[in-house]
Amino acid sequence: MVDAATPTRPAVIDLRSDTVTTPTEAMRRAMASADVGDDVYGEDPTINALEERVAGLMGHEAGLFVPSGTMGNQIGMRLLAQPGEEVLCDADAHVVTYEMGAAAAVFGLSTRTVVSDGGRLDADRLIAQVRPRGDWHVTSTAAIAVENTHNRGGGIVQPLGELQKLWDWSRGAGVAVHLDGARLFNAHVASGVDLATYGGLADTASVCLSKGLGAPVGSVLVSSAERIAVARLWRKRLGGGMRQAGVLAAAGLYALDHHVDRLAEDQEHARLLAKRLGADPATVETNMVVLQDVPAAMLAEGAKAQGVLVSQVSATRVRLVTHLDVDRAGIDRAADVLASLLER
Ligand SMILES: Cc1ncc(COP(=O)(O)O)c(C=O)c1O
């Protein structure tokens, strides 16, 4: 018998993004039995536990549960830069591509972008563009935002040496570092680098529970206790104070217990897809595969007609993202459909 909480869905293999996952039965049970309270009063025990847990994993003093990665990133950057100051980042960074201009529209921050090699962090290239504080002729760079893994870069893992170089330089320069770690758990599983090592190279970091980890909602912003107290005000100001949202935090805690190690499986599935579809498996670092030089519209539409959803990134590029709602059989089926459309 199908549990009443589980909507029955057509058998679509959805590889558009890892944001499309739906909570598992066990996750739903954890949500249903969560101990909750009013989080705006700081009294939701499950949210408090999640914030403490993620802060601990990241080696930071405190955490704040926020509804989305976008809110985590934007508040995180606002903590590091004042209105009129600049945040420097990669030209393809999520914070400037998909967050609807929030840094400017909501927070009064100026952003400046630097083109990278496919999203790969090059510390020297960013550092060369920094405009110093204290020069009243120029907009000063208060912070640099980095993204790990890099979404538009196809899920690449940022090189630890470059992150370290940027961090070491930033301490002497008085420039802060924000980490968009929407998929930091994928980076951690792929590289074997501790979350706390990544966390130790950022002043603020936002990690998502609703991507590969499979929770329905939520991100956690981590930083110093002092900064997180300010972040709490910003979250409330933005309408992100969520009362008995421990039911959501319970999904996050469940995901941390059960869905981290399995990210290796998504990575394996991505490599399989790459191999079957003629993409270089060496370019697959986590759970994304980018098919280059393909008739993207034909592929996306043709696959959709056969129950396989993919993302059309440009006229010639298609992105596939593996996640916990697509098992090995689904991967094989998707590979068959796409390979036949590509005649590979
Ligand atoms: C790299 C990256 N950062 C931030 C976000 C924003 O997360 P949300 O959709 O929860 O706002 C995403 C969403 O896909 C992302 O890919």
PDBQT file of the ligand as one rigid body, heavy atoms in Angstrom, charges set to zero:
ROOT
HETATM    1  C1  LIG A 401      25.528  27.298  -6.071  1.00  0.00    +0.000 C 
HETATM    2  C2  LIG A 401      24.189  27.674  -5.547  1.00  0.00    +0.000 A 
HETATM    3  N1  LIG A 401      24.102  28.598  -4.597  1.00  0.00    +0.000 NA
HETATM    4  C3  LIG A 401      22.923  28.984  -4.094  1.00  0.00    +0.000 A 
HETATM    5  C4  LIG A 401      21.754  28.417  -4.526  1.00  0.00    +0.000 A 
HETATM    6  C5  LIG A 401      20.448  28.951  -4.002  1.00  0.00    +0.000 C 
HETATM    7  O1  LIG A 401      19.708  28.047  -3.299  1.00  0.00    +0.000 OA
HETATM    8  P1  LIG A 401      18.111  28.268  -3.162  1.00  0.00    +0.000 P 
HETATM    9  O2  LIG A 401      17.520  27.764  -4.416  1.00  0.00    +0.000 OA
HETATM   10  O3  LIG A 401      17.797  27.423  -1.957  1.00  0.00    +0.000 OA
HETATM   11  O4  LIG A 401      17.887  29.710  -2.923  1.00  0.00    +0.000 OA
HETATM   12  C6  LIG A 401      21.782  27.442  -5.528  1.00  0.00    +0.000 A 
HETATM   13  C7  LIG A 401      20.521  26.841  -6.033  1.00  0.00    +0.000 C 
HETATM   14  O5  LIG A 401      20.496  25.972  -6.854  1.00  0.00    +0.000 OA
HETATM   15  C8  LIG A 401      23.034  27.068  -6.057  1.00  0.00    +0.000 A 
HETATM   16  O6  LIG A 401      23.133  26.172  -7.039  1.00  0.00    +0.000 OA
ENDROOT
TORSDOF 0
